[in-house]
Amino acid sequence: MKPFSESELKNTFQKNFHLLEFLDACLKKNQLANAYILNGESSLEEKQDIALEINKVLNCRHNTQKPLSEMQAACNECDSCRWLINKEHPKTPLILEREETSKTIKVAAVQKLQEQLSQSSPYFRVIIIPEADFQVFSKHPANALLKSIEEPHPRTLFLLFSRSKYNVLGTIKSRCQILNIVPEHEENINEASEKTSKILEIYEKYHTHHDDFSLQIKNKLFIEEIAKFSKEELIDYFDYQINKIQVSKISISFIESLEEAKLKLNSYVNPKAVLNSIEFFR
């Protein structure tokens, strides 16, 4: 029995089906992690869909009080499954998020969550943090939650959503397993903005012309031209490239270099120094 990777889900999660198979293996071995980061440029809705499938399996009535290794696929018919599908479940998921008027998650919200987790429940509690990037899930609330992630209450699972693992605080990331998720649908990939289109034109100029230039010279000239763009415009360009690369499954090392560059730019490292560390032409 494969709780997550039943054949009917293969059409829904074509590009991420391997992740469901990985979770099946974790259940079979009783090795489900305390926390997972759902990482990548896929939409919030796509991450929520995967989280829903996880939650249904863990809380289906057929799996109540079963050890992980004996869990079956969600029936989609019991009250618990229906509640989850209709977003009406009284106990799960628990959402840790910022208030509408705030830019960050508050420590008080973490404390409220911890109080909820301290109470007994017949359900497997799934906690979702839809904005786990350090700009929202910042140092103080993250530190307040560390012990809960590292030593969770029984039958508790944390799911953190992030566009980039490099945007998650190291103290949190080190306590999670990372599931890299790519967009299931092409329309979920961002279209190039006006500034990104201009950078793409500059790249294409050196990519398709100047065959007499070495890769190093092309890289240097390209960097000199795009260094005039703002930090935000460069990050948008990196995000656009990462989306395209992930979908076409090209060089993981290049993705990682762009992700690291984004992190450095967000940390106010000199943009020219950041650009000089990337090999745009290979």
RABEL-V785132 format. One record per residue. N is the residue number from 0. PHI is phi in radians with two decimals (999 if undefined). NEAR is the number of other C-alpha atoms within 8 Angstrom. D_CENTER is the distance of its C-alpha to the mean C-alpha in Angstrom with 2 decimals. Layout:
<<N PHI NEAR D_CENTER> <N PHI NEAR D_CENTER>>
This chain:
<<0 999 4 27.41> <1 -2.09 9 23.72> <2 -0.99 11 22.07> <3 -1.61 13 18.72> <4 -1.77 11 19.88> <5 -1.02 9 22.95> <6 -1.01 6 24.24> <7 -1.16 6 23.86> <8 -1.49 10 20.04> <9 -1.11 10 20.27> <10 -1.28 7 21.07> <11 -1.35 6 18.20> <12 -2.07 9 15.45> <13 -1.02 8 17.34> <14 -1.50 8 14.75> <15 -2.11 10 12.50> <16 -1.08 11 15.59> <17 -1.07 7 15.61> <18 -1.21 8 12.69> <19 -1.17 10 15.04> <20 -1.14 11 17.86> <21 -1.10 8 16.21> <22 -1.15 10 15.84> <23 -1.02 12 19.46> <24 -1.11 8 20.55> <25 -1.11 10 19.07> <26 -1.11 13 21.04> <27 -1.02 10 24.11> <28 -1.62 7 24.21> <29 0.99 9 23.49> <30 -2.20 7 20.64> <31 -1.16 8 17.68> <32 -1.22 8 15.73> <33 -1.21 11 15.89> <34 -2.66 12 12.17> <35 -2.24 12 8.91> <36 -1.72 14 5.46> <37 -1.51 13 3.37> <38 -1.86 13 2.09> <39 2.45 11 4.44> <40 -1.49 12 7.14> <41 -1.08 13 7.73> <42 -1.21 8 9.30> <43 -1.01 8 8.98> <44 -1.09 6 11.71> <45 -1.17 10 10.26> <46 -1.15 12 7.50> <47 -1.11 8 10.63> <48 -1.11 8 12.74> <49 -1.17 8 11.15> <50 -1.06 9 11.30> <51 -1.09 10 14.83> <52 -1.09 9 15.94> <53 -1.09 9 15.06> <54 -1.12 13 16.88> <55 -1.08 13 19.78> <56 -1.09 14 20.49> <57 -1.21 10 20.52> <58 -2.08 12 22.73> <59 -1.04 14 24.93> <60 -1.01 9 28.57> <61 -1.18 8 29.32> <62 -1.87 12 27.05> <63 -0.98 9 28.36> <64 1.13 4 29.16> <65 -1.40 7 28.69> <66 -1.15 7 27.36> <67 -0.95 9 23.99> <68 -1.17 8 25.90> <69 -1.89 9 27.96> <70 -1.22 13 25.42> <71 -1.96 10 25.85> <72 -1.12 10 23.99> <73 -1.11 10 23.68> <74 -1.39 8 26.93> <75 1.13 9 25.61> <76 -2.16 6 29.08> <77 -1.20 9 29.49> <78 -1.07 7 29.25> <79 -1.14 11 25.99> <80 -1.08 15 24.26> <81 -1.13 10 25.87> <82 -1.00 10 24.90> <83 -1.13 13 21.20> <84 -1.06 9 21.56> <85 -1.59 7 23.50> <86 1.01 6 21.27> <87 -2.18 7 24.39> <88 -1.18 10 23.77> <89 -1.31 4 25.53> <90 -2.19 8 23.59> <91 -2.65 12 20.03> <92 -1.40 10 17.26> <93 -1.70 10 17.71> <94 -1.85 8 15.61> <95 -1.83 12 15.32> <96 -2.52 9 15.22> <97 -1.42 11 17.40> <98 -1.28 8 20.72> <99 -1.01 5 21.41> <100 -1.59 4 23.77> <101 -2.05 7 21.63> <102 -1.57 9 19.13> <103 -2.34 10 17.77> <104 -1.30 14 17.43> <105 -1.55 8 20.90> <106 -1.03 9 22.14> <107 -1.05 6 24.23> <108 -1.17 11 21.29> <109 -1.15 12 20.18> <110 -1.11 9 23.83> <111 -1.13 8 24.11> <112 -1.10 10 21.22> <113 -1.09 9 22.92> <114 -1.13 8 26.17> <115 -1.12 7 24.80> <116 -1.24 9 23.49> <117 -1.28 7 26.92> <118 -1.53 6 28.59> <119 -1.18 5 29.17> <120 -2.64 7 27.65> <121 -1.34 4 28.43> <122 -1.79 9 24.82> <123 -1.42 12 21.75> <124 -1.38 13 19.76> <125 -1.89 12 16.05> <126 -1.83 13 14.53> <127 -1.95 12 11.55> <128 -1.99 12 10.33> <129 -1.22 11 8.97> <130 -2.25 10 9.09> <131 -1.65 12 8.35> <132 -1.14 13 9.25> <133 -1.09 10 12.76> <134 -1.15 8 14.51> <135 -1.89 11 14.02> <136 -1.64 12 13.45> <137 -1.47 12 16.24> <138 -0.97 8 18.51> <139 -1.18 7 20.91> <140 -1.13 12 18.86> <141 -1.11 11 16.53> <142 -1.10 8 19.79> <143 -1.17 10 21.16> <144 -1.72 9 18.47> <145 -0.93 10 18.54> <146 -1.14 8 21.36> <147 -1.13 9 19.98> <148 -1.35 11 16.91> <149 -1.29 8 19.23> <150 -2.26 6 22.05> <151 -1.26 10 20.83> <152 -1.12 8 23.41> <153 -0.98 4 24.23> <154 0.93 7 22.21> <155 -2.35 11 19.18> <156 -2.41 12 15.48> <157 -1.76 12 12.61> <158 -2.16 13 9.18> <159 -1.91 13 6.86> <160 -1.79 14 4.28> <161 -2.63 15 3.51> <162 -1.32 10 4.91> <163 -2.64 11 6.17> <164 -1.08 11 6.83> <165 -1.28 8 10.24> <166 -1.62 12 9.85> <167 -1.69 12 9.51> <168 -0.96 12 13.10> <169 -1.02 6 14.55> <170 -1.13 8 16.22> <171 -1.40 10 13.14> <172 -1.03 11 11.23> <173 -1.19 7 14.55> <174 -1.79 9 14.69> <175 -2.18 11 11.52> <176 -1.67 10 10.87> <177 -1.82 9 7.85> <178 -1.93 9 7.17> <179 -1.43 7 6.61> <180 -2.03 11 6.67> <181 -1.86 11 9.20> <182 -1.05 13 10.97> <183 -1.33 11 13.74> <184 -2.18 6 16.15> <185 -1.00 6 17.49> <186 -1.18 5 18.16> <187 -1.46 9 14.50> <188 -1.54 12 14.64> <189 -1.07 7 15.95> <190 -1.34 5 19.66> <191 -1.18 9 21.00> <192 -1.29 7 22.39> <193 -1.05 6 26.02> <194 -1.19 9 25.39> <195 -1.09 13 22.84> <196 -1.07 9 25.49> <197 -1.16 8 28.05> <198 -1.15 10 26.11> <199 -1.08 8 25.64> <200 -1.14 8 29.41> <201 -1.13 11 30.15> <202 -1.08 9 28.08> <203 -1.10 9 29.86> <204 -1.02 8 33.16> <205 -1.45 10 32.81> <206 -1.27 9 31.11> <207 -1.73 7 33.89> <208 -2.10 7 36.82> <209 0.94 7 38.43> <210 -1.12 6 38.61> <211 -1.38 4 41.06> <212 -1.50 8 38.40> <213 -1.30 7 36.66> <214 -1.06 8 32.86> <215 -1.12 8 33.23> <216 -1.19 8 35.35> <217 -1.02 12 33.02> <218 -1.06 11 30.12> <219 -1.11 9 32.34> <220 -1.18 8 33.64> <221 -1.08 11 30.26> <222 -1.10 11 28.95> <223 -1.05 8 32.16> <224 -1.34 8 31.69> <225 -1.53 9 28.08> <226 -1.13 10 28.58> <227 -1.36 6 30.27> <228 -1.36 7 27.10> <229 -1.27 7 25.44> <230 -1.00 8 22.40> <231 -1.12 6 20.47> <232 -1.17 10 21.78> <233 -1.17 10 20.80> <234 -1.12 10 17.15> <235 -1.06 10 17.24> <236 -1.12 12 18.86> <237 -1.09 11 16.34> <238 -1.06 8 13.45> <239 -1.07 13 15.83> <240 -1.13 8 16.66> <241 -1.08 11 13.21> <242 -0.99 11 12.73> <243 -1.14 9 16.16> <244 -1.18 11 15.92> <245 -1.08 10 12.92> <246 -1.19 8 14.85> <247 -1.60 6 18.04> <248 1.00 7 16.80> <249 -1.60 6 18.71> <250 -0.20 7 18.81> <251 -1.17 7 15.79> <252 -1.11 6 17.80> <253 -1.21 7 18.02> <254 -1.01 11 14.30> <255 -1.11 8 14.21> <256 -1.17 9 17.25> <257 -1.24 11 15.84> <258 -1.10 11 12.73> <259 -1.15 9 15.39> <260 -1.11 11 17.63> <261 -1.05 10 15.34> <262 -1.09 10 15.15> <263 -1.15 10 18.93> <264 -1.13 13 19.66> <265 -1.19 7 17.94> <266 -1.66 6 20.15> <267 1.16 7 23.15> <268 -1.27 9 24.09> <269 -0.93 7 26.72> <270 -0.96 10 25.18> <271 -1.09 8 27.92> <272 -1.14 8 27.24> <273 -1.13 12 23.53> <274 -1.09 10 24.56> <275 -1.16 9 27.22> <276 -1.54 6 24.78> <277 -1.91 9 23.22> <278 -1.66 7 25.03> <279 -1.30 5 24.54> <280 -1.94 8 27.37> <281 -2.23 4 27.43>>
